[in-house]
Amino acid sequence: MSKHLSLGKQGELLGKKYLINKGYIILVCNYKYEKYEIDIIALINDLLVFIEVKTRSTDLFGEPEDAVSKSKERHIAIASEAFIYNNSKLHYTDIQFDIISIIISDSKKIIRHIEDAFFPRNF
């Protein structure tokens, strides 16, 4: 596995553990719909949360969350609509789109949870 893929998987595991420690119930990791993917889908209270995890080894070229483009937001929205449609019996009162930003280097691990980071316009 290449170094950047390994770093991404490590970040997703850290993000998942972080959410569990905050009381989230993880429903699905790496949910795929057609060519789109959502890293983590979770519930907290009555909130259904779609989470994109971005991991970098440095912030030298910007924060990890800066890599979530409008196009990526649209892709997450498309996949989230499919998830909602295919899980109609799931109980929740609202939805939210979050980003977990992670920097992993030899000397530090920084995790930032950006709640309600975006809301796709066509949703």
N, C-alpha and C positions, 0 to 999 in steps of 0.2 A: 504494500500500500504506500502511495506517495506521501511525502511529509505533510503536505497541506490537507490531504484527505484524513490522515491520522489526527492532525490537529483539530479538524472539524468534528470528527467523531468524539474526541476527548472533550471538546467544548459542549457537544450535545449531551454527553453523560453528566458533565458538571451542571449544565442548565437543568437537566431533569432532577438531579439530586437537590439542587437549590429550590426548585419549585415544590418538591415533596416536603422539604423542611419548612416551607412556608404554608403548608396545609393544602396544596393543590392535589387533586386526584388526576393522575395521568391517565388519559383514555387511550391515546394512540401516539406512537412516535413514528416519524417518517411516513405519514399518510400520503399516499399517492393517488392522484386522479389524472388520468391521461398522462400528459407530460409534466404535470405540476406536482409540487410536493410541499407539505407543511411539516416542519420539524417536530413540533409537539402540539398536541391538542389536549387541553386539560379543563377541569371544572374546579371552581372555587365558589363555595356557597351556591348561588343559582346563576353564576356567570360562566358561559362557555368561552374559553380563551384559545385563540389560535396564535402560536408563538413561533417566531423566526429566531433562530440562534445564529449569531455571527461571531466567529472566533478568529482572532489574529494573534500573532506572536509579538506584535509591537503596535503602538499607535503613531509611529513615525509618519505614516502616510494618511492619517485620519483615524477616527474612531471606527470600530467594527460596524456599528449601526449605520454609518454613512454609506455602507455598501448595499443597503436595502433601497433599491430604486423604485420608481413608480411602476415600472414594468413588473418587478418582483411583487409589489403590493397587489397588482392586478392578478397575478398568477395565484397568489395566496387566496385572494377573494374567490376566484373560480373554484379552487379546490375546496374552500370552506363551504361554498354553496352546495357542492356535491356531497360533502360530509353531512351537512344539515339535512339535505334531502334524503340521504340513505340511512339516517339515524333519527327518523321522525319521532320515535318514542322516547328519546332522550329528554330529560326534564331540565330546562334552564329558562331564565327570564330575559336574559340579554346576552349579547356577544361582545367580544373585545379582541383587538389585534395588538399583541405585544411583541417587543424585541428583547432578547437577552443578549447583551453585548459582553463578550469575554476576551480578556487579554491574558494569554498564558506565555510566560517567559521563564527562563531559568530562575529568576529571582522573585517572581511574583505571579499571583493569579488574581485578577480583578474581574468581578462579576457585577454588571449593572443590569437591573431589570427595568425596562422602560415600559410602563403600563400605558395602555391606550395610545400606543405609538403612532398609529395611523388608522384611518377608516376609509376604505376604498370608496370612491365616489359612485361607482356604478353598482354598488351593493344594495 
